[in-house]
């Protein structure tokens, strides 16, 4: 039984690394697409989603680093780094969305943003499920925490998509910045868990 544990663990570690590499590549492309879409539409939701993609890249890099040597001390530091990413994202989205609503800024429409966020939502939910399952099988808290970051990415993509659609179809300009608030409470909760754990 011990002999099977090694190959099975190696297979799970390889799967975890593969999921993180896919996430890195997706978000690398996403930052470029979102920057273009956010600038064209002047959308705080798309800009916030781009920042989330940047945090996701940082989180994936942390997990790849951690999977290379899963010492308990390293897991704790890696989990805290992910928590810091959640704090940064929550602060940015809270401040930026509140300013946009307070000044009554009306973002434009973004077909590119709508298409990208729809595809990204589906991709992130699939990646999050894979990371959660692999992290649980490995009993790896860092991979599981990063899976939650990816889940948040999917939730944010869905919220941003809804805001973009409401803005484009009904002219509800405030739906764009309000979409960013969806992540704030979740991000604060995850940050407290990661930093407290």
SVG drawing of the C-alpha trace seen along z (x, -y; Angstrom):
<svg xmlns="http://www.w3.org/2000/svg" viewBox="-34 -63 45 65">
<polyline fill="none" stroke="black" stroke-width="0.4" points="0.0,0.0 2.8,-2.4 4.3,-1.8 1.1,-2.9 0.9,-6.1 4.1,-7.6 3.0,-7.3 -0.6,-8.4 0.8,-11.5 3.1,-12.3 0.2,-12.1 -1.9,-14.4 1.0,-16.9 1.4,-16.8 -2.3,-17.5 -2.2,-20.4 0.8,-21.9 -1.1,-21.4 -4.2,-23.2 -2.1,-26.1 -0.2,-26.4 -3.6,-26.5 -4.8,-29.2 -1.6,-31.2 -1.9,-31.1 -5.6,-32.0 -5.1,-34.9 -2.1,-36.2 -4.2,-36.4 -7.1,-37.7 -5.1,-40.7 -4.5,-41.9 -8.1,-41.4 -9.5,-43.0 -7.2,-46.0 -8.3,-46.6 -12.0,-46.2 -11.8,-48.3 -10.0,-51.1 -12.5,-51.1 -15.6,-51.0 -14.0,-52.9 -15.5,-50.1 -14.5,-49.8 -15.9,-46.2 -13.6,-45.1 -10.7,-46.9 -11.4,-45.2 -11.7,-41.9 -8.3,-42.5 -6.9,-43.1 -8.5,-39.9 -6.7,-38.1 -3.4,-39.6 -4.0,-38.3 -4.9,-34.9 -1.6,-34.9 0.2,-35.7 -1.8,-33.0 -1.0,-30.4 2.7,-31.3 2.6,-30.9 0.9,-27.4 3.5,-26.3 6.2,-27.4 4.6,-25.6 4.0,-22.3 7.7,-22.2 8.3,-21.6 5.3,-21.2 6.8,-21.8 4.3,-23.0 6.1,-26.3 6.0,-26.9 2.3,-26.1 1.5,-28.6 3.5,-31.4 1.9,-30.6 -1.6,-30.6 -0.9,-34.0 0.3,-35.4 -3.0,-34.4 -4.8,-36.1 -2.9,-39.3 -4.1,-39.1 -7.7,-38.9 -7.2,-42.0 -5.7,-44.0 -8.6,-43.0 -11.3,-43.8 -9.8,-47.2 -9.4,-48.1 -12.9,-47.1 -14.5,-48.8 -12.7,-52.2 -13.0,-52.2 -16.6,-51.1 -17.7,-53.6 -15.9,-56.5 -17.5,-55.6 -21.0,-55.5 -20.4,-58.7 -19.4,-60.7 -22.0,-59.1 -19.6,-58.0 -21.4,-56.2 -19.2,-53.4 -19.6,-52.4 -20.7,-49.1 -18.2,-46.3 -19.1,-43.3 -15.5,-42.1 -15.9,-42.2 -19.2,-40.4 -17.8,-37.5 -14.6,-37.2 -16.3,-37.2 -18.8,-34.6 -16.1,-32.2 -13.9,-33.0 -16.7,-32.2 -17.1,-28.7 -13.4,-28.1 -12.7,-29.3 -15.5,-27.2 -14.1,-24.1 -10.5,-24.9 -11.8,-25.6 -13.5,-22.2 -10.3,-20.5 -8.1,-22.3 -10.6,-21.6 -10.6,-17.9 -6.9,-17.6 -6.1,-19.7 -8.4,-17.6 -6.9,-14.4 -3.4,-15.7 -4.5,-17.2 -2.9,-20.4 -4.4,-23.5 -2.6,-25.9 -4.0,-24.3 -7.5,-24.2 -7.1,-27.9 -6.0,-28.8 -9.0,-26.8 -11.2,-29.2 -9.4,-32.1 -10.2,-30.6 -13.8,-30.1 -14.0,-33.8 -12.6,-34.5 -15.6,-32.6 -18.0,-34.4 -16.6,-37.7 -16.7,-36.9 -20.4,-36.1 -21.1,-39.3 -19.2,-41.4 -21.0,-39.7 -24.4,-40.5 -23.3,-44.2 -22.1,-44.5 -25.3,-43.0 -27.6,-45.2 -25.6,-48.3 -25.7,-47.3 -29.3,-46.2 -31.1,-48.4 -28.7,-51.3 -28.2,-50.6 -24.8,-52.3 -24.6,-51.7 -24.8,-47.9 -21.2,-48.0 -19.5,-49.2 -22.1,-47.4 -21.0,-44.2 -17.6,-44.7 -19.2,-44.6 -20.1,-40.9 -16.5,-40.0 -15.8,-42.3 -17.6,-40.4 -16.3,-37.0 -12.8,-38.4 -12.7,-39.7 -14.0,-36.4 -11.3,-34.4 -8.6,-36.9 -9.5,-36.4 -9.5,-32.7 -6.1,-32.6 -4.4,-35.2 -5.9,-33.8 -5.1,-30.2"/>
</svg>
